[in-house]
Structures are given as C-alpha cells and as structure tokens.
Amino acid sequence: MAALIRQLDMELFGGCNYKCVMCPQGTVQGREKAFKKTLTWRNFCKIVDDAISHGVEVISLHGGGEPTLHKRFIDCIKYIKDRNIKCTTLSNGYTLDDRLIAQIAESGIDVFKISVIGYDAETYRASMQKDAFKQVRDSVKRLVEATSKTNTRIESQHLILDSNNKAFEVKSLITNWVNYTGIDAEIWLMHNWSGVYDGPYTRRKEERRGCGRPFRPMLQVRAGGLNNQQGAVVACCMVLGNDKSATLGHLDNQTITEVLNGAKYQELRNAHREERFDDIPYCKDCDQLWHVPESLVWTNIKNRQYKQSKWLDNLEII
C-alpha cells in the first residue's frame, strides 16, 4: 500500500536572486551547484502526479531557491489547482511587478507567503543584501489589495535578528511592515540551518530530543540532485547547504514509495528513534533538535498556534 503524504514541499528553482547573510545561498561556501537547477516541466508533473497518488493535500512550491524565477511558475500553480490540491509558496517578493501580481491574483493559489528579514530599510539591506525594503513592501501592499476579493491569502514570514531585542523588533515590524501592507504575518526566532549558520542570536535550549521530521507525512524535494539528477528528496527544509549529504533519493527516476522505503530513509528514522543524532552529519549541529517553546514570537493570524511537544513532535501549525 502506498505511503500517505499530506504535504509536499517542492522546489522549482534552486538558485536565488538574493544572498541573505543567514541563508546558505548567501554564504561564502554557497549552495552546491548540483542543486542550483531548474526543475523540468516533465519532472514537475511526474512528482505532482505521484504525490497525488499518495494522497497529498498541500503542495508548497518552495525549497531554498526563489520560485518566481521559474519560467512556468504560474503554470505550476495552475497544474496543482486544476487537480484540486491546496497550493502555497514562499518568495522574497522582489519580482512582484504589476504583471506577476495580476497573474497571482488569477492563479487560484491558496497562500502566497513573503519572506522578509529586517524590520526597516537598513536592517533589511544588511540581512538580505539588497536595498529593496520599500520596493518589496509597496509590491506586497499591491498584492494584498489585488487578492482581497479572491480566496488567496497573503502572508509574510519574519525572523528575529537579535533575540535579546525581540520586543523592539516585533514592534518595528508591526509598524513598518504589518500595518503598512495590511498583511497577516508570523515572526519567528532565527534558526541555524542545520548548523550552517552561526549568527548573533540565542535560543533557549531546554532539552535535546528528536524533532519528529523523519516521521511526518511530508516530503522535501529539491529542484536539482546528485549525478545530474533532479527531484532530490532531502531530510527536511533545514538542510539547505547540506543537500548533498542529506539526499535520500531522487523522484525523477524513483517513486515516493521507493524513496520512503529506501535504506537511507530508514537509517535516518532509526537514528532519530535511537537518538543517535551525532551520527547524522546534517542533524548533529541542528538547533531544531532542541525544545524551544517560544520559536513563534508573534502572529496576527487568527486561531494560529504553535504546538510543540518534547518527544517526536509534529511541530504543527494550526
């Protein structure tokens, strides 16, 4: 019997037009070239159809690259929506011109989320390495207005730069971003991308335990892959920068069932069950292995809570 997959996070393009300082895309090491590829239309359709046969409910078009740079971005949304599957995406918003805004409003996408690091023009430029805070903010405001009479929800996602200055950053984001754009937003603590980022932030760490990700009914799929392949299945969204070592299979020539039942996936699960985190190179330094109950700092999204238990939790957003 095919394993059930509730959520598929699928990257359309592995490159990015930003070089954010906290993101592996922006580090000196950068992202492995094998993963900075464009997912072909054929492989996109194959993976989506396979996910549907496994019962997928939500397909999110993001991974580590900028999805709107894929030439068939809107076609990808429509392919998913034509099959009555919920579709979401995460973008930095830089490409949001009037034409793309109109296309998004007509596409039927369920949630279009914007990633914004920095609470004003100066901190945005320092964090995201692009002087575009006002441009993106104005574009997002137009997107919110354009989708106001549709079923598309526009949200933004933010990371705290200095956890010792949370109150000020939250207040500034509400004033400079949320109130200005009229958007629904989430503000999270910074994380370390499975140990790749070692920035000036602190997270209160209570207890090391399994994060639960290897057991969830979801897949994280990259546009590229090893040996010139595409559709690499990686351990989770946090392994950006460690994609090579975290690759568990490839959906350009395997099915979802074959990857889930493969030796690499089973070893990952066994290591988490037995708490052998130090045996996994892309897990051993990841701060997601620590119970951090205050990870979601602030949100104005109605009825949204952050549920986190200490053992093999679902980290479920509701």
Secondary structure, DSSP 8 states (H G I E B T S, - for coil): -----SEEEE-SBS--S---TTSGGGSSS---GGGS-B--HHHHHHHHHHHHHTT--EEEE-SSS-GGGSTTHHHHHHHHHTTT-EEEEEE--TT--HHHHHHHHHH--SEEEEEE--SSHHHHHHHHSSS-HHHHHHHHHHHHHHTTTSS-EEEEEEE-S-GGGHHHHHHHHIIIIIHHHT-EEEEE----GGGT---S-------B---SGGGSSEEEE-S--GGG---EEES-GGGTT-HHHHEEEETTTS-HHHHHTSHHHHHHHHHHHTT-GGGSTTTTT-GGGB--TT-EEEE-STT--EE--SSS---EE-
